[in-house]
């Protein structure tokens, strides 16, 4: 019998596991069970051939007890309401965990951007923001890039919202181009956070990163930068994959050359000196560090027994299911959960928002130094909680987040 892979039910399960450990206030649990605001929009887009298509989008604002909601917008054919709810809830816990003054939000449009021309993509982006503009803003809800969205799309978002509001509003979105108020260090922030937390975990378990073998599932932004940063620490990247195939070389591969090859061919599959490997084979490789950097529900109850990594750092959101978590914990595999490992992205998004609000911009060195401080402190809080309660790292991370949320709700008088 396969486990339930509904992503929103997974989030609730994870939250309740941690809540049980600390006897979380029942009122807090009740509030966190459902998002405070969830809506669907439909909007017309004129296509290049003159026809009109209506697209459907979603935005979820999960909880704002700690501050305005914050989270990405993805353009993907499989976007659905439960996924958006789950991702928004994960953002609430992620922001609480690392100490940001934000709640969680998330959005998406059901579409395949690969089938749209640049002008159609722009009209789609502007149409979505027109539809949700009354409900977002620098002090209300702040979108950001996600799957198949990028800095250019964020620039269109910002420009369209500025027209709606009647003033220049760079703080309404993050992940923008530098010239439009973006932050240095933003494009690599998620992966840099993965690197910082992996480095700290390696110290705790006595893993020498010089020569440590790394497998990366998903060679997009987070995966490719994670490969580069870990390679700089002395790690050996032995396998990577993307939606079109995988590449394996036990002697290691150069991440920069892999990135160049993928830009040229569209995939890492066929990289010179490598052999092809499928997704299941990649996940089952013997390695020191495994980094899931693709989509949800990749390490599941049915394949967790095959995992041979010592350490897993979740660059993706929700790659490991509850059933798999139990198996990995029993096997002694340390999992740095998504709400900790990949929090570098939202942290530097927060830095970008601060810079937009003050109109004072930092150097890349300042951004990276501040990010390291946030990520290392968050990791230390989770590790101490992991040791104190004798639970896995995911439950420990939720405990840290839930304690902060509970305190905020009680002091504000919500419960």
Buried (B, 14 or more C-beta within 10 A) or exposed (E): EEBEBBBBBBBBBBBBBBBEBBEBBEEBBEBBEBBBBBBEBEBEBEBEEEEEBEBBBBBBBBBBBBBBBBBBBBBBEEBBBBBBBBBBBBBBBBBBBBBBBBBBBBBBBBBEBEEBEEEBBBBBBBBBBBBBBEBBBBEBBBBBBBBBBBBBBBBBBBBBBBBBBEEBBBBBBBBBBEEBBBBBBBBBBBBBBBBBBBBBBBEBEEBEBEEBBBBBBBBBBBBBBBBBBBBEBEBBBBBBBBEEBBBBBBEBBBBEEBBEBBEEEEBBBEBEEBEBBEBEBBBBBEBBBBBBBBBBBBBBBBBBEEBBBBBBBBBBBBBBBBBBBEBBBEEEBBBBBBBBBBBBBBBBBBBBBBBBEEEEBBEEEBBBEBBBEBBBEBBEBBBEBBEEBEBBBBBBBBBBBBBBBBBBBBEEEBB
